[in-house]
Every structure is written in structure tokens, then in C-alpha cells.
């Protein structure tokens, strides 16, 4: 079975996410502003992507279609540990 790659990068200006439980997409910058994350800290937050789509902003948002649901047989568990 072949899987798409999930990769981690830093935030780029213009990045958008289609958040679980919301209609449409929102800019990551808006998520940062709403959560009062200082500008100098935004590039410290990992951005998880798959197929050029932002799928997870740890601690803040998960994209629609990427949340683990009861009965899911396959999933990936990732733990973020601050250094």
C-alpha cells in the first residue's frame, strides 16, 4: 500500500488551512492573530503538510478530513515535545 508523504516545515506567508468544523479556509496568519501568537514566535510552530495542503498546526488547528475518527483502522500518532 502506498501512502502520501507528510512533511513538516515552517509557516509561509499566505498559507491556508481548511479547519475541521469550519466552512472554507482560513489563513494561518489569522489563526496566529486570533491566538495572540507574537510574530517572532510564529516560525517556531511546525506546520504539517501533505500534498501541498496544510493538515495540522499542532496545538491550534487540524484540517478537515485529517482528524482521527472512531473506527479508523489506520492513523499516525505524532507527539510534539518542546526542547
C-alpha positions as CSV (number, residue, x, y, z in Angstrom):
1,X,0.0,0.0,0.0
2,X,1.4,3.4,-0.9
3,X,0.9,6.5,1.3
4,X,1.3,10.2,0.6
5,X,4.2,11.8,2.4
6,X,3.6,14.0,5.4
7,X,6.3,16.7,5.9
8,X,7.0,19.4,8.4
9,X,8.0,22.9,7.6
10,X,7.8,26.5,8.9
11,X,4.9,28.9,8.2
12,X,5.0,30.8,4.9
13,X,3.1,34.0,4.2
14,X,-0.2,33.1,2.5
15,X,-0.5,29.6,4.0
16,X,-4.1,28.5,4.4
17,X,-5.8,25.6,6.3
18,X,-9.3,24.2,5.9
19,X,-10.0,23.8,9.6
20,X,-12.2,20.9,11.0
21,X,-15.6,22.3,12.0
22,X,-15.4,25.5,9.9
23,X,-16.5,26.4,6.4
24,X,-13.9,27.2,3.9
25,X,-10.2,28.0,4.5
26,X,-8.5,30.5,6.8
27,X,-5.0,32.0,6.7
28,X,-2.5,30.7,9.2
29,X,-1.7,34.3,9.9
30,X,-5.4,34.8,11.1
31,X,-5.1,31.7,13.4
32,X,-1.9,33.3,14.9
33,X,-3.5,36.7,15.4
34,X,-6.7,35.1,16.9
35,X,-4.5,33.1,19.3
36,X,-2.3,36.1,20.1
37,X,0.9,34.4,19.0
38,X,3.7,37.0,18.7
39,X,5.2,37.5,15.2
40,X,8.6,36.4,16.4
41,X,7.2,33.1,17.6
42,X,5.2,32.1,14.5
43,X,8.1,30.5,12.7
44,X,8.8,28.2,15.8
45,X,5.4,26.4,15.3
46,X,5.7,23.4,13.0
47,X,3.3,23.2,10.0
48,X,2.4,19.7,8.9
49,X,1.6,19.3,5.2
50,X,0.5,16.6,2.8
51,X,0.1,17.0,-0.9
52,X,0.9,20.8,-0.6
53,X,-2.0,21.1,1.9
54,X,-1.6,22.3,5.5
55,X,-3.1,19.5,7.5
56,X,-2.1,20.3,11.1
57,X,-1.0,23.2,13.1
58,X,-0.1,21.5,16.4
59,X,-2.0,22.9,19.4
60,X,-4.1,25.1,17.2
61,X,-5.9,23.5,14.2
62,X,-6.3,20.2,12.4
63,X,-7.6,20.2,8.8
64,X,-10.9,18.8,7.8
65,X,-10.5,15.1,6.8
66,X,-7.4,14.6,9.0
67,X,-8.9,14.1,12.4
68,X,-8.8,10.6,13.7
69,X,-12.4,9.2,14.0
70,X,-13.7,6.3,16.0
71,X,-13.4,3.1,13.9
72,X,-10.4,4.4,11.9
73,X,-8.2,1.4,11.2
74,X,-5.1,3.4,10.2
75,X,-3.7,6.6,11.7
76,X,-0.4,8.2,12.5
77,X,0.4,9.3,16.1
78,X,2.9,12.2,16.4
79,X,3.9,13.7,19.7
80,X,5.5,17.1,19.8
81,X,8.0,17.6,22.7
82,X,9.3,21.1,23.2
83,X,13.1,21.2,23.6
